[in-house]
């Protein structure tokens, strides 16, 4: 389920279309991407998070709503204004690609969070985070936890849980490059599905125990970029997600149990396939993207290669001292003529007597060497 080049290109086009509408309204506005698309941890069904920076007293939700409808960027029924939320946003679905987009205004925490994730993300973390997020995305619709404001857990909260899990892991080898990632995943589900005390423990870069008089939320996760901000305060459905983690732990630990090798249906699905089901709808959607974007992406890559090849040829021609069609300078001709004249003059300066005397000297040397060799041999 890793992102494909065609999927990334498609999402870039969606961002460009939305940004064009925003720039028409406010030419001085600045649009930035954050969230899973910014960090590369997005799934085929993940949305795109955008933040718009500008000078407004109140977020101009209504004005942008009208502009999006007029430019037909999104389906009219898909545009929703969440002006009563903690962070007012506009939600829409792109008309051409069905990609969902969330737009907020003058909120810096999302961009800072994306930078924090990029700084802390490692290869081993990426596997665990991808799997946890995919499991969360798969179970949220069934539990009616699609959004944070309906009690779900955000991807940012899940990533902070994974980072905390890896930082506080009791085994030293958990940070080794050859660590078994499957075991780490099972241990993550075991911690947050069975052993973690949600009532008394909060999550931060170092876990802390909550005092009895201070328990701000069921899932307390301190924002590392904004101390005091609880990113899990709206996730009142955390206990349902906890049960999902517990279920994932039981299924995966049972799947890797040695006796499971003798089960007749063990080869019918992969180990992760027992907890994550990729629906046919998602498969068809990804194939549709390849059909729509594949030829365009390949053509663009060919154009880039041709441009690189032509630029390399031009550089090679410009650096070649004897390139075809290059003008010959007068100074080079003069140098060549002077060199040839000097060579001919040096040869012609040798007279016939000089040549004969040189040849005689050579023969005398050879004769002396031969006599020395014969005398040595006779002795």
Buried (B, 14 or more C-beta within 10 A) or exposed (E): BEBBEBBBBBBEBBBEBBBEBBBEBBEEBEBBBBBBBBBBBBBBBBBBBBBBBBEEEEBBBEEBBEBBBEBEBBEEEBBEBBEEEEBBBBBBBBBEBEBBBBBBBEBEBBBBBBBBBEEBBEEBBBBBBBBBBBBBBBBBEEBEBEBBBBBBBBBBBBBBBBBBBBEEBEEEEBEEEEBEBBEBBBBBBBBBBEEBEBEEEBBBBEEEEBEEEEEEBBBBBBBBBEEEEBBBBBBBBBEBBBEBBBBBBBBBBEBEEEEEEEEEEEEEEEBBEBBBEBEEEBEEBBEEBEEBBBEEBEEEEEEEEEEEEEEEEEEEEEEEEEEEEEEEEEEEEEEEEEEEEEEEEEEEEEEEEEEEEEEEEEEEEEEEEEEEEEEEEEE
